[in-house]
Amino acid sequence: MAFQRLEDPGPLVIQHLMLGMNAHINLDLGVAAATVAPTPVQLEALHADFNRINDVLARLVRIVEDQLCTICPPLQRLADRITVEDHVFDFGMNAARDVAWKLAQDLVGAPRDAWPAIIARRDALSAVAARAMYPLHGLAAATALAVHGHENKDIRWNIQVVGS
């Protein structure tokens, strides 16, 4: 879903980011863990480092918020009024991390020839989550449309801002 939307000018920059994060966390992260630690003992040895990923991501939230406000200055007014509580973010990241860990466990517990089917099922579930992110409907769609009109349309510049 993330790759299908690359050329689509409709999603907000944050929606593109969320689509990519969805694919990475809900699919790629579990596959990568199982690939580098293909036995239950190796996977369990990786678990503490796997969990530390949340700490890194939590530190990036404010940075990404600032970058998004650079891409779309009116978002700063919204960010000044509404803040995402740390525990809400942590809950969401912990839940996503746990789903990714479960995928890694499922893969490690299965023969390699079963991996493609397991990965395909998870990919389908990730696509369902992606469809909830774009397109939006109702008030969320109207709000996104209003924000979209203020976003910088220079994709190269936006990538540089988010990548800085």
Phi and psi in radians as a Rosetta constraint file:
Dihedral C 1 N 2 CA 2 C 2 CIRCULARHARMONIC -1.091 0.35
Dihedral N 2 CA 2 C 2 N 3 CIRCULARHARMONIC -0.785 0.35
Dihedral C 2 N 3 CA 3 C 3 CIRCULARHARMONIC -1.204 0.35
Dihedral N 3 CA 3 C 3 N 4 CIRCULARHARMONIC -0.584 0.35
Dihedral C 3 N 4 CA 4 C 4 CIRCULARHARMONIC -1.151 0.35
Dihedral N 4 CA 4 C 4 N 5 CIRCULARHARMONIC -0.429 0.35
Dihedral C 4 N 5 CA 5 C 5 CIRCULARHARMONIC -1.654 0.35
Dihedral N 5 CA 5 C 5 N 6 CIRCULARHARMONIC -0.005 0.35
Dihedral C 5 N 6 CA 6 C 6 CIRCULARHARMONIC -0.965 0.35
Dihedral N 6 CA 6 C 6 N 7 CIRCULARHARMONIC -0.768 0.35
Dihedral C 6 N 7 CA 7 C 7 CIRCULARHARMONIC -1.603 0.35
Dihedral N 7 CA 7 C 7 N 8 CIRCULARHARMONIC -0.043 0.35
Dihedral C 7 N 8 CA 8 C 8 CIRCULARHARMONIC -1.414 0.35
Dihedral N 8 CA 8 C 8 N 9 CIRCULARHARMONIC 2.081 0.35
Dihedral C 8 N 9 CA 9 C 9 CIRCULARHARMONIC -1.377 0.35
Dihedral N 9 CA 9 C 9 N 10 CIRCULARHARMONIC -0.048 0.35
Dihedral C 9 N 10 CA 10 C 10 CIRCULARHARMONIC -1.243 0.35
Dihedral N 10 CA 10 C 10 N 11 CIRCULARHARMONIC -0.792 0.35
Dihedral C 10 N 11 CA 11 C 11 CIRCULARHARMONIC -1.169 0.35
Dihedral N 11 CA 11 C 11 N 12 CIRCULARHARMONIC 2.572 0.35
Dihedral C 11 N 12 CA 12 C 12 CIRCULARHARMONIC -1.188 0.35
Dihedral N 12 CA 12 C 12 N 13 CIRCULARHARMONIC 2.796 0.35
Dihedral C 12 N 13 CA 13 C 13 CIRCULARHARMONIC -0.984 0.35
Dihedral N 13 CA 13 C 13 N 14 CIRCULARHARMONIC -0.745 0.35
Dihedral C 13 N 14 CA 14 C 14 CIRCULARHARMONIC -1.124 0.35
Dihedral N 14 CA 14 C 14 N 15 CIRCULARHARMONIC -0.555 0.35
Dihedral C 14 N 15 CA 15 C 15 CIRCULARHARMONIC -1.184 0.35
Dihedral N 15 CA 15 C 15 N 16 CIRCULARHARMONIC -0.703 0.35
Dihedral C 15 N 16 CA 16 C 16 CIRCULARHARMONIC -1.050 0.35
Dihedral N 16 CA 16 C 16 N 17 CIRCULARHARMONIC -0.763 0.35
Dihedral C 16 N 17 CA 17 C 17 CIRCULARHARMONIC -1.073 0.35
Dihedral N 17 CA 17 C 17 N 18 CIRCULARHARMONIC -0.780 0.35
Dihedral C 17 N 18 CA 18 C 18 CIRCULARHARMONIC -1.163 0.35
Dihedral N 18 CA 18 C 18 N 19 CIRCULARHARMONIC -0.664 0.35
Dihedral C 18 N 19 CA 19 C 19 CIRCULARHARMONIC -1.091 0.35
Dihedral N 19 CA 19 C 19 N 20 CIRCULARHARMONIC -0.740 0.35
Dihedral C 19 N 20 CA 20 C 20 CIRCULARHARMONIC -1.164 0.35
Dihedral N 20 CA 20 C 20 N 21 CIRCULARHARMONIC -0.744 0.35
Dihedral C 20 N 21 CA 21 C 21 CIRCULARHARMONIC -1.116 0.35
Dihedral N 21 CA 21 C 21 N 22 CIRCULARHARMONIC -0.688 0.35
Dihedral C 21 N 22 CA 22 C 22 CIRCULARHARMONIC -1.002 0.35
Dihedral N 22 CA 22 C 22 N 23 CIRCULARHARMONIC -0.868 0.35
Dihedral C 22 N 23 CA 23 C 23 CIRCULARHARMONIC -1.124 0.35
Dihedral N 23 CA 23 C 23 N 24 CIRCULARHARMONIC -0.719 0.35
Dihedral C 23 N 24 CA 24 C 24 CIRCULARHARMONIC -1.163 0.35
Dihedral N 24 CA 24 C 24 N 25 CIRCULARHARMONIC -0.877 0.35
Dihedral C 24 N 25 CA 25 C 25 CIRCULARHARMONIC -1.309 0.35
Dihedral N 25 CA 25 C 25 N 26 CIRCULARHARMONIC -0.815 0.35
Dihedral C 25 N 26 CA 26 C 26 CIRCULARHARMONIC -1.352 0.35
Dihedral N 26 CA 26 C 26 N 27 CIRCULARHARMONIC -0.274 0.35
Dihedral C 26 N 27 CA 27 C 27 CIRCULARHARMONIC -2.256 0.35
Dihedral N 27 CA 27 C 27 N 28 CIRCULARHARMONIC -1.112 0.35
Dihedral C 27 N 28 CA 28 C 28 CIRCULARHARMONIC -1.064 0.35
Dihedral N 28 CA 28 C 28 N 29 CIRCULARHARMONIC -0.709 0.35
Dihedral C 28 N 29 CA 29 C 29 CIRCULARHARMONIC -1.085 0.35
Dihedral N 29 CA 29 C 29 N 30 CIRCULARHARMONIC -0.785 0.35
Dihedral C 29 N 30 CA 30 C 30 CIRCULARHARMONIC -1.162 0.35
Dihedral N 30 CA 30 C 30 N 31 CIRCULARHARMONIC -0.710 0.35
Dihedral C 30 N 31 CA 31 C 31 CIRCULARHARMONIC -1.126 0.35
Dihedral N 31 CA 31 C 31 N 32 CIRCULARHARMONIC -0.765 0.35
Dihedral C 31 N 32 CA 32 C 32 CIRCULARHARMONIC -1.082 0.35
Dihedral N 32 CA 32 C 32 N 33 CIRCULARHARMONIC -0.763 0.35
Dihedral C 32 N 33 CA 33 C 33 CIRCULARHARMONIC -1.064 0.35
Dihedral N 33 CA 33 C 33 N 34 CIRCULARHARMONIC -0.791 0.35
Dihedral C 33 N 34 CA 34 C 34 CIRCULARHARMONIC -1.182 0.35
Dihedral N 34 CA 34 C 34 N 35 CIRCULARHARMONIC -0.540 0.35
Dihedral C 34 N 35 CA 35 C 35 CIRCULARHARMONIC -1.249 0.35
Dihedral N 35 CA 35 C 35 N 36 CIRCULARHARMONIC -0.750 0.35
Dihedral C 35 N 36 CA 36 C 36 CIRCULARHARMONIC -1.440 0.35
Dihedral N 36 CA 36 C 36 N 37 CIRCULARHARMONIC -0.319 0.35
Dihedral C 36 N 37 CA 37 C 37 CIRCULARHARMONIC -2.332 0.35
Dihedral N 37 CA 37 C 37 N 38 CIRCULARHARMONIC 1.292 0.35
Dihedral C 37 N 38 CA 38 C 38 CIRCULARHARMONIC -1.407 0.35
Dihedral N 38 CA 38 C 38 N 39 CIRCULARHARMONIC 0.108 0.35
Dihedral C 38 N 39 CA 39 C 39 CIRCULARHARMONIC -2.128 0.35
Dihedral N 39 CA 39 C 39 N 40 CIRCULARHARMONIC 2.728 0.35
Dihedral C 39 N 40 CA 40 C 40 CIRCULARHARMONIC -0.973 0.35
Dihedral N 40 CA 40 C 40 N 41 CIRCULARHARMONIC -0.684 0.35
Dihedral C 40 N 41 CA 41 C 41 CIRCULARHARMONIC -1.154 0.35
Dihedral N 41 CA 41 C 41 N 42 CIRCULARHARMONIC -0.788 0.35
Dihedral C 41 N 42 CA 42 C 42 CIRCULARHARMONIC -1.122 0.35
Dihedral N 42 CA 42 C 42 N 43 CIRCULARHARMONIC -0.716 0.35
Dihedral C 42 N 43 CA 43 C 43 CIRCULARHARMONIC -1.115 0.35
Dihedral N 43 CA 43 C 43 N 44 CIRCULARHARMONIC -0.770 0.35
Dihedral C 43 N 44 CA 44 C 44 CIRCULARHARMONIC -1.100 0.35
Dihedral N 44 CA 44 C 44 N 45 CIRCULARHARMONIC -0.610 0.35
Dihedral C 44 N 45 CA 45 C 45 CIRCULARHARMONIC -1.153 0.35
Dihedral N 45 CA 45 C 45 N 46 CIRCULARHARMONIC -0.429 0.35
Dihedral C 45 N 46 CA 46 C 46 CIRCULARHARMONIC -1.468 0.35
Dihedral N 46 CA 46 C 46 N 47 CIRCULARHARMONIC -0.272 0.35
Dihedral C 46 N 47 CA 47 C 47 CIRCULARHARMONIC -0.979 0.35
Dihedral N 47 CA 47 C 47 N 48 CIRCULARHARMONIC -0.794 0.35
Dihedral C 47 N 48 CA 48 C 48 CIRCULARHARMONIC -1.081 0.35
Dihedral N 48 CA 48 C 48 N 49 CIRCULARHARMONIC -0.768 0.35
Dihedral C 48 N 49 CA 49 C 49 CIRCULARHARMONIC -1.159 0.35
Dihedral N 49 CA 49 C 49 N 50 CIRCULARHARMONIC -0.675 0.35
Dihedral C 49 N 50 CA 50 C 50 CIRCULARHARMONIC -1.003 0.35
Dihedral N 50 CA 50 C 50 N 51 CIRCULARHARMONIC -0.765 0.35
Dihedral C 50 N 51 CA 51 C 51 CIRCULARHARMONIC -1.192 0.35
Dihedral N 51 CA 51 C 51 N 52 CIRCULARHARMONIC -0.521 0.35
Dihedral C 51 N 52 CA 52 C 52 CIRCULARHARMONIC -1.160 0.35
Dihedral N 52 CA 52 C 52 N 53 CIRCULARHARMONIC -0.308 0.35
Dihedral C 52 N 53 CA 53 C 53 CIRCULARHARMONIC -0.982 0.35
Dihedral N 53 CA 53 C 53 N 54 CIRCULARHARMONIC -0.649 0.35
Dihedral C 53 N 54 CA 54 C 54 CIRCULARHARMONIC -1.036 0.35
Dihedral N 54 CA 54 C 54 N 55 CIRCULARHARMONIC -0.686 0.35
Dihedral C 54 N 55 CA 55 C 55 CIRCULARHARMONIC -1.064 0.35
Dihedral N 55 CA 55 C 55 N 56 CIRCULARHARMONIC -0.752 0.35
Dihedral C 55 N 56 CA 56 C 56 CIRCULARHARMONIC -1.119 0.35
Dihedral N 56 CA 56 C 56 N 57 CIRCULARHARMONIC -0.831 0.35
Dihedral C 56 N 57 CA 57 C 57 CIRCULARHARMONIC -1.092 0.35
Dihedral N 57 CA 57 C 57 N 58 CIRCULARHARMONIC -0.684 0.35
Dihedral C 57 N 58 CA 58 C 58 CIRCULARHARMONIC -1.074 0.35
Dihedral N 58 CA 58 C 58 N 59 CIRCULARHARMONIC -0.636 0.35
Dihedral C 58 N 59 CA 59 C 59 CIRCULARHARMONIC -1.236 0.35
Dihedral N 59 CA 59 C 59 N 60 CIRCULARHARMONIC -0.371 0.35
Dihedral C 59 N 60 CA 60 C 60 CIRCULARHARMONIC -1.520 0.35
Dihedral N 60 CA 60 C 60 N 61 CIRCULARHARMONIC -0.275 0.35
Dihedral C 60 N 61 CA 61 C 61 CIRCULARHARMONIC -0.991 0.35
Dihedral N 61 CA 61 C 61 N 62 CIRCULARHARMONIC -0.889 0.35
Dihedral C 61 N 62 CA 62 C 62 CIRCULARHARMONIC -1.122 0.35
Dihedral N 62 CA 62 C 62 N 63 CIRCULARHARMONIC -0.650 0.35
Dihedral C 62 N 63 CA 63 C 63 CIRCULARHARMONIC -1.102 0.35
Dihedral N 63 CA 63 C 63 N 64 CIRCULARHARMONIC -0.818 0.35
Dihedral C 63 N 64 CA 64 C 64 CIRCULARHARMONIC -1.136 0.35
Dihedral N 64 CA 64 C 64 N 65 CIRCULARHARMONIC -0.681 0.35
Dihedral C 64 N 65 CA 65 C 65 CIRCULARHARMONIC -1.032 0.35
Dihedral N 65 CA 65 C 65 N 66 CIRCULARHARMONIC -0.779 0.35
Dihedral C 65 N 66 CA 66 C 66 CIRCULARHARMONIC -1.090 0.35
Dihedral N 66 CA 66 C 66 N 67 CIRCULARHARMONIC -0.705 0.35
Dihedral C 66 N 67 CA 67 C 67 CIRCULARHARMONIC -1.143 0.35
Dihedral N 67 CA 67 C 67 N 68 CIRCULARHARMONIC -0.704 0.35
Dihedral C 67 N 68 CA 68 C 68 CIRCULARHARMONIC -1.139 0.35
Dihedral N 68 CA 68 C 68 N 69 CIRCULARHARMONIC -0.618 0.35
Dihedral C 68 N 69 CA 69 C 69 CIRCULARHARMONIC -1.201 0.35
Dihedral N 69 CA 69 C 69 N 70 CIRCULARHARMONIC -0.495 0.35
Dihedral C 69 N 70 CA 70 C 70 CIRCULARHARMONIC -1.211 0.35
Dihedral N 70 CA 70 C 70 N 71 CIRCULARHARMONIC -0.719 0.35
Dihedral C 70 N 71 CA 71 C 71 CIRCULARHARMONIC -1.209 0.35
Dihedral N 71 CA 71 C 71 N 72 CIRCULARHARMONIC -0.601 0.35
Dihedral C 71 N 72 CA 72 C 72 CIRCULARHARMONIC -2.392 0.35
Dihedral N 72 CA 72 C 72 N 73 CIRCULARHARMONIC 1.498 0.35
Dihedral C 72 N 73 CA 73 C 73 CIRCULARHARMONIC -0.890 0.35
Dihedral N 73 CA 73 C 73 N 74 CIRCULARHARMONIC -0.645 0.35
Dihedral C 73 N 74 CA 74 C 74 CIRCULARHARMONIC -1.049 0.35
Dihedral N 74 CA 74 C 74 N 75 CIRCULARHARMONIC -0.363 0.35
Dihedral C 74 N 75 CA 75 C 75 CIRCULARHARMONIC -1.105 0.35
Dihedral N 75 CA 75 C 75 N 76 CIRCULARHARMONIC -0.427 0.35
Dihedral C 75 N 76 CA 76 C 76 CIRCULARHARMONIC -1.093 0.35
Dihedral N 76 CA 76 C 76 N 77 CIRCULARHARMONIC -0.699 0.35
Dihedral C 76 N 77 CA 77 C 77 CIRCULARHARMONIC -1.065 0.35
Dihedral N 77 CA 77 C 77 N 78 CIRCULARHARMONIC -0.720 0.35
Dihedral C 77 N 78 CA 78 C 78 CIRCULARHARMONIC -1.167 0.35
Dihedral N 78 CA 78 C 78 N 79 CIRCULARHARMONIC -0.759 0.35
Dihedral C 78 N 79 CA 79 C 79 CIRCULARHARMONIC -1.109 0.35
Dihedral N 79 CA 79 C 79 N 80 CIRCULARHARMONIC -0.555 0.35
Dihedral C 79 N 80 CA 80 C 80 CIRCULARHARMONIC -1.201 0.35
Dihedral N 80 CA 80 C 80 N 81 CIRCULARHARMONIC -0.460 0.35
Dihedral C 80 N 81 CA 81 C 81 CIRCULARHARMONIC -1.681 0.35
Dihedral N 81 CA 81 C 81 N 82 CIRCULARHARMONIC -0.589 0.35
Dihedral C 81 N 82 CA 82 C 82 CIRCULARHARMONIC -2.121 0.35
Dihedral N 82 CA 82 C 82 N 83 CIRCULARHARMONIC 2.200 0.35
Dihedral C 82 N 83 CA 83 C 83 CIRCULARHARMONIC -2.106 0.35
Dihedral N 83 CA 83 C 83 N 84 CIRCULARHARMONIC 2.508 0.35
Dihedral C 83 N 84 CA 84 C 84 CIRCULARHARMONIC -1.468 0.35
Dihedral N 84 CA 84 C 84 N 85 CIRCULARHARMONIC 2.102 0.35
Dihedral C 84 N 85 CA 85 C 85 CIRCULARHARMONIC -1.123 0.35
Dihedral N 85 CA 85 C 85 N 86 CIRCULARHARMONIC 2.442 0.35
Dihedral C 85 N 86 CA 86 C 86 CIRCULARHARMONIC -0.971 0.35
Dihedral N 86 CA 86 C 86 N 87 CIRCULARHARMONIC -0.730 0.35
Dihedral C 86 N 87 CA 87 C 87 CIRCULARHARMONIC -1.199 0.35
Dihedral N 87 CA 87 C 87 N 88 CIRCULARHARMONIC -0.490 0.35
Dihedral C 87 N 88 CA 88 C 88 CIRCULARHARMONIC -1.198 0.35
Dihedral N 88 CA 88 C 88 N 89 CIRCULARHARMONIC -0.805 0.35
Dihedral C 88 N 89 CA 89 C 89 CIRCULARHARMONIC -1.073 0.35
Dihedral N 89 CA 89 C 89 N 90 CIRCULARHARMONIC -0.819 0.35
Dihedral C 89 N 90 CA 90 C 90 CIRCULARHARMONIC -1.026 0.35
Dihedral N 90 CA 90 C 90 N 91 CIRCULARHARMONIC -0.722 0.35
Dihedral C 90 N 91 CA 91 C 91 CIRCULARHARMONIC -1.054 0.35
Dihedral N 91 CA 91 C 91 N 92 CIRCULARHARMONIC -0.826 0.35
Dihedral C 91 N 92 CA 92 C 92 CIRCULARHARMONIC -1.109 0.35
Dihedral N 92 CA 92 C 92 N 93 CIRCULARHARMONIC -0.753 0.35
Dihedral C 92 N 93 CA 93 C 93 CIRCULARHARMONIC -1.195 0.35
Dihedral N 93 CA 93 C 93 N 94 CIRCULARHARMONIC -0.690 0.35
Dihedral C 93 N 94 CA 94 C 94 CIRCULARHARMONIC -1.097 0.35
Dihedral N 94 CA 94 C 94 N 95 CIRCULARHARMONIC -0.734 0.35
Dihedral C 94 N 95 CA 95 C 95 CIRCULARHARMONIC -1.110 0.35
Dihedral N 95 CA 95 C 95 N 96 CIRCULARHARMONIC -0.782 0.35
Dihedral C 95 N 96 CA 96 C 96 CIRCULARHARMONIC -1.128 0.35
Dihedral N 96 CA 96 C 96 N 97 CIRCULARHARMONIC -0.721 0.35
Dihedral C 96 N 97 CA 97 C 97 CIRCULARHARMONIC -1.080 0.35
Dihedral N 97 CA 97 C 97 N 98 CIRCULARHARMONIC -0.739 0.35
Dihedral C 97 N 98 CA 98 C 98 CIRCULARHARMONIC -1.126 0.35
Dihedral N 98 CA 98 C 98 N 99 CIRCULARHARMONIC -0.639 0.35
Dihedral C 98 N 99 CA 99 C 99 CIRCULARHARMONIC -1.144 0.35
Dihedral N 99 CA 99 C 99 N 100 CIRCULARHARMONIC -0.742 0.35
Dihedral C 99 N 100 CA 100 C 100 CIRCULARHARMONIC -1.123 0.35
Dihedral N 100 CA 100 C 100 N 101 CIRCULARHARMONIC -0.721 0.35
Dihedral C 100 N 101 CA 101 C 101 CIRCULARHARMONIC -1.103 0.35
Dihedral N 101 CA 101 C 101 N 102 CIRCULARHARMONIC -0.695 0.35
Dihedral C 101 N 102 CA 102 C 102 CIRCULARHARMONIC -1.081 0.35
Dihedral N 102 CA 102 C 102 N 103 CIRCULARHARMONIC -0.695 0.35
Dihedral C 102 N 103 CA 103 C 103 CIRCULARHARMONIC -1.083 0.35
Dihedral N 103 CA 103 C 103 N 104 CIRCULARHARMONIC -0.800 0.35
Dihedral C 103 N 104 CA 104 C 104 CIRCULARHARMONIC -1.019 0.35
Dihedral N 104 CA 104 C 104 N 105 CIRCULARHARMONIC -0.778 0.35
Dihedral C 104 N 105 CA 105 C 105 CIRCULARHARMONIC -1.088 0.35
Dihedral N 105 CA 105 C 105 N 106 CIRCULARHARMONIC -0.758 0.35
Dihedral C 105 N 106 CA 106 C 106 CIRCULARHARMONIC -1.072 0.35
Dihedral N 106 CA 106 C 106 N 107 CIRCULARHARMONIC -0.734 0.35
Dihedral C 106 N 107 CA 107 C 107 CIRCULARHARMONIC -1.164 0.35
Dihedral N 107 CA 107 C 107 N 108 CIRCULARHARMONIC -0.833 0.35
Dihedral C 107 N 108 CA 108 C 108 CIRCULARHARMONIC -1.089 0.35
Dihedral N 108 CA 108 C 108 N 109 CIRCULARHARMONIC -0.557 0.35
Dihedral C 108 N 109 CA 109 C 109 CIRCULARHARMONIC -1.416 0.35
Dihedral N 109 CA 109 C 109 N 110 CIRCULARHARMONIC -0.062 0.35
Dihedral C 109 N 110 CA 110 C 110 CIRCULARHARMONIC -1.986 0.35
Dihedral N 110 CA 110 C 110 N 111 CIRCULARHARMONIC 2.707 0.35
Dihedral C 110 N 111 CA 111 C 111 CIRCULARHARMONIC -1.149 0.35
Dihedral N 111 CA 111 C 111 N 112 CIRCULARHARMONIC 2.618 0.35
Dihedral C 111 N 112 CA 112 C 112 CIRCULARHARMONIC -0.951 0.35
Dihedral N 112 CA 112 C 112 N 113 CIRCULARHARMONIC -0.615 0.35
Dihedral C 112 N 113 CA 113 C 113 CIRCULARHARMONIC -1.217 0.35
Dihedral N 113 CA 113 C 113 N 114 CIRCULARHARMONIC -0.239 0.35
Dihedral C 113 N 114 CA 114 C 114 CIRCULARHARMONIC -1.557 0.35
Dihedral N 114 CA 114 C 114 N 115 CIRCULARHARMONIC -0.237 0.35
Dihedral C 114 N 115 CA 115 C 115 CIRCULARHARMONIC -0.980 0.35
Dihedral N 115 CA 115 C 115 N 116 CIRCULARHARMONIC -0.810 0.35
Dihedral C 115 N 116 CA 116 C 116 CIRCULARHARMONIC -0.975 0.35
Dihedral N 116 CA 116 C 116 N 117 CIRCULARHARMONIC -0.701 0.35
Dihedral C 116 N 117 CA 117 C 117 CIRCULARHARMONIC -1.205 0.35
Dihedral N 117 CA 117 C 117 N 118 CIRCULARHARMONIC -0.703 0.35
Dihedral C 117 N 118 CA 118 C 118 CIRCULARHARMONIC -1.123 0.35
Dihedral N 118 CA 118 C 118 N 119 CIRCULARHARMONIC -0.775 0.35
Dihedral C 118 N 119 CA 119 C 119 CIRCULARHARMONIC -1.137 0.35
Dihedral N 119 CA 119 C 119 N 120 CIRCULARHARMONIC -0.707 0.35
Dihedral C 119 N 120 CA 120 C 120 CIRCULARHARMONIC -1.089 0.35
Dihedral N 120 CA 120 C 120 N 121 CIRCULARHARMONIC -0.713 0.35
Dihedral C 120 N 121 CA 121 C 121 CIRCULARHARMONIC -1.108 0.35
Dihedral N 121 CA 121 C 121 N 122 CIRCULARHARMONIC -0.744 0.35
Dihedral C 121 N 122 CA 122 C 122 CIRCULARHARMONIC -1.179 0.35
Dihedral N 122 CA 122 C 122 N 123 CIRCULARHARMONIC -0.654 0.35
Dihedral C 122 N 123 CA 123 C 123 CIRCULARHARMONIC -1.065 0.35
Dihedral N 123 CA 123 C 123 N 124 CIRCULARHARMONIC -0.706 0.35
Dihedral C 123 N 124 CA 124 C 124 CIRCULARHARMONIC -1.121 0.35
Dihedral N 124 CA 124 C 124 N 125 CIRCULARHARMONIC -0.715 0.35
Dihedral C 124 N 125 CA 125 C 125 CIRCULARHARMONIC -1.158 0.35
Dihedral N 125 CA 125 C 125 N 126 CIRCULARHARMONIC -0.664 0.35
Dihedral C 125 N 126 CA 126 C 126 CIRCULARHARMONIC -1.122 0.35
Dihedral N 126 CA 126 C 126 N 127 CIRCULARHARMONIC -0.620 0.35
Dihedral C 126 N 127 CA 127 C 127 CIRCULARHARMONIC -1.153 0.35
Dihedral N 127 CA 127 C 127 N 128 CIRCULARHARMONIC -0.643 0.35
Dihedral C 127 N 128 CA 128 C 128 CIRCULARHARMONIC -1.072 0.35
Dihedral N 128 CA 128 C 128 N 129 CIRCULARHARMONIC -0.793 0.35
Dihedral C 128 N 129 CA 129 C 129 CIRCULARHARMONIC -1.085 0.35
Dihedral N 129 CA 129 C 129 N 130 CIRCULARHARMONIC -0.689 0.35
Dihedral C 129 N 130 CA 130 C 130 CIRCULARHARMONIC -1.119 0.35
Dihedral N 130 CA 130 C 130 N 131 CIRCULARHARMONIC -0.676 0.35
Dihedral C 130 N 131 CA 131 C 131 CIRCULARHARMONIC -1.154 0.35
Dihedral N 131 CA 131 C 131 N 132 CIRCULARHARMONIC -0.378 0.35
Dihedral C 131 N 132 CA 132 C 132 CIRCULARHARMONIC -1.325 0.35
Dihedral N 132 CA 132 C 132 N 133 CIRCULARHARMONIC -0.355 0.35
Dihedral C 132 N 133 CA 133 C 133 CIRCULARHARMONIC -1.568 0.35
Dihedral N 133 CA 133 C 133 N 134 CIRCULARHARMONIC -0.488 0.35
Dihedral C 133 N 134 CA 134 C 134 CIRCULARHARMONIC -2.786 0.35
Dihedral N 134 CA 134 C 134 N 135 CIRCULARHARMONIC 2.323 0.35
Dihedral C 134 N 135 CA 135 C 135 CIRCULARHARMONIC -1.354 0.35
Dihedral N 135 CA 135 C 135 N 136 CIRCULARHARMONIC 2.703 0.35
Dihedral C 135 N 136 CA 136 C 136 CIRCULARHARMONIC -1.500 0.35
Dihedral N 136 CA 136 C 136 N 137 CIRCULARHARMONIC 2.881 0.35
Dihedral C 136 N 137 CA 137 C 137 CIRCULARHARMONIC -2.333 0.35
Dihedral N 137 CA 137 C 137 N 138 CIRCULARHARMONIC 2.791 0.35
Dihedral C 137 N 138 CA 138 C 138 CIRCULARHARMONIC 1.086 0.35
Dihedral N 138 CA 138 C 138 N 139 CIRCULARHARMONIC -2.412 0.35
Dihedral C 138 N 139 CA 139 C 139 CIRCULARHARMONIC -1.058 0.35
Dihedral N 139 CA 139 C 139 N 140 CIRCULARHARMONIC -0.661 0.35
Dihedral C 139 N 140 CA 140 C 140 CIRCULARHARMONIC -1.073 0.35
Dihedral N 140 CA 140 C 140 N 141 CIRCULARHARMONIC -0.701 0.35
Dihedral C 140 N 141 CA 141 C 141 CIRCULARHARMONIC -1.168 0.35
Dihedral N 141 CA 141 C 141 N 142 CIRCULARHARMONIC -0.716 0.35
Dihedral C 141 N 142 CA 142 C 142 CIRCULARHARMONIC -1.126 0.35
Dihedral N 142 CA 142 C 142 N 143 CIRCULARHARMONIC -0.732 0.35
Dihedral C 142 N 143 CA 143 C 143 CIRCULARHARMONIC -1.123 0.35
Dihedral N 143 CA 143 C 143 N 144 CIRCULARHARMONIC -0.794 0.35
Dihedral C 143 N 144 CA 144 C 144 CIRCULARHARMONIC -1.055 0.35
Dihedral N 144 CA 144 C 144 N 145 CIRCULARHARMONIC -0.696 0.35
Dihedral C 144 N 145 CA 145 C 145 CIRCULARHARMONIC -1.097 0.35
Dihedral N 145 CA 145 C 145 N 146 CIRCULARHARMONIC -0.725 0.35
Dihedral C 145 N 146 CA 146 C 146 CIRCULARHARMONIC -1.135 0.35
Dihedral N 146 CA 146 C 146 N 147 CIRCULARHARMONIC -0.740 0.35
Dihedral C 146 N 147 CA 147 C 147 CIRCULARHARMONIC -1.174 0.35
Dihedral N 147 CA 147 C 147 N 148 CIRCULARHARMONIC -0.726 0.35
Dihedral C 147 N 148 CA 148 C 148 CIRCULARHARMONIC -0.974 0.35
Dihedral N 148 CA 148 C 148 N 149 CIRCULARHARMONIC -0.651 0.35
Dihedral C 148 N 149 CA 149 C 149 CIRCULARHARMONIC -1.111 0.35
Dihedral N 149 CA 149 C 149 N 150 CIRCULARHARMONIC -0.321 0.35
Dihedral C 149 N 150 CA 150 C 150 CIRCULARHARMONIC -1.803 0.35
Dihedral N 150 CA 150 C 150 N 151 CIRCULARHARMONIC -0.101 0.35
Dihedral C 150 N 151 CA 151 C 151 CIRCULARHARMONIC -1.275 0.35
Dihedral N 151 CA 151 C 151 N 152 CIRCULARHARMONIC 2.581 0.35
Dihedral C 151 N 152 CA 152 C 152 CIRCULARHARMONIC -1.177 0.35
Dihedral N 152 CA 152 C 152 N 153 CIRCULARHARMONIC 2.323 0.35
Dihedral C 152 N 153 CA 153 C 153 CIRCULARHARMONIC -1.607 0.35
Dihedral N 153 CA 153 C 153 N 154 CIRCULARHARMONIC -0.072 0.35
Dihedral C 153 N 154 CA 154 C 154 CIRCULARHARMONIC -1.417 0.35
Dihedral N 154 CA 154 C 154 N 155 CIRCULARHARMONIC 1.709 0.35
Dihedral C 154 N 155 CA 155 C 155 CIRCULARHARMONIC -1.055 0.35
Dihedral N 155 CA 155 C 155 N 156 CIRCULARHARMONIC -0.738 0.35
Dihedral C 155 N 156 CA 156 C 156 CIRCULARHARMONIC -1.016 0.35
Dihedral N 156 CA 156 C 156 N 157 CIRCULARHARMONIC -0.808 0.35
Dihedral C 156 N 157 CA 157 C 157 CIRCULARHARMONIC -1.116 0.35
Dihedral N 157 CA 157 C 157 N 158 CIRCULARHARMONIC -0.742 0.35
Dihedral C 157 N 158 CA 158 C 158 CIRCULARHARMONIC -1.051 0.35
Dihedral N 158 CA 158 C 158 N 159 CIRCULARHARMONIC -0.735 0.35
Dihedral C 158 N 159 CA 159 C 159 CIRCULARHARMONIC -1.101 0.35
Dihedral N 159 CA 159 C 159 N 160 CIRCULARHARMONIC -0.713 0.35
Dihedral C 159 N 160 CA 160 C 160 CIRCULARHARMONIC -1.116 0.35
Dihedral N 160 CA 160 C 160 N 161 CIRCULARHARMONIC -0.690 0.35
Dihedral C 160 N 161 CA 161 C 161 CIRCULARHARMONIC -1.126 0.35
Dihedral N 161 CA 161 C 161 N 162 CIRCULARHARMONIC -0.839 0.35
Dihedral C 161 N 162 CA 162 C 162 CIRCULARHARMONIC -1.225 0.35
Dihedral N 162 CA 162 C 162 N 163 CIRCULARHARMONIC -0.530 0.35
Dihedral C 162 N 163 CA 163 C 163 CIRCULARHARMONIC -1.446 0.35
Dihedral N 163 CA 163 C 163 N 164 CIRCULARHARMONIC -0.074 0.35
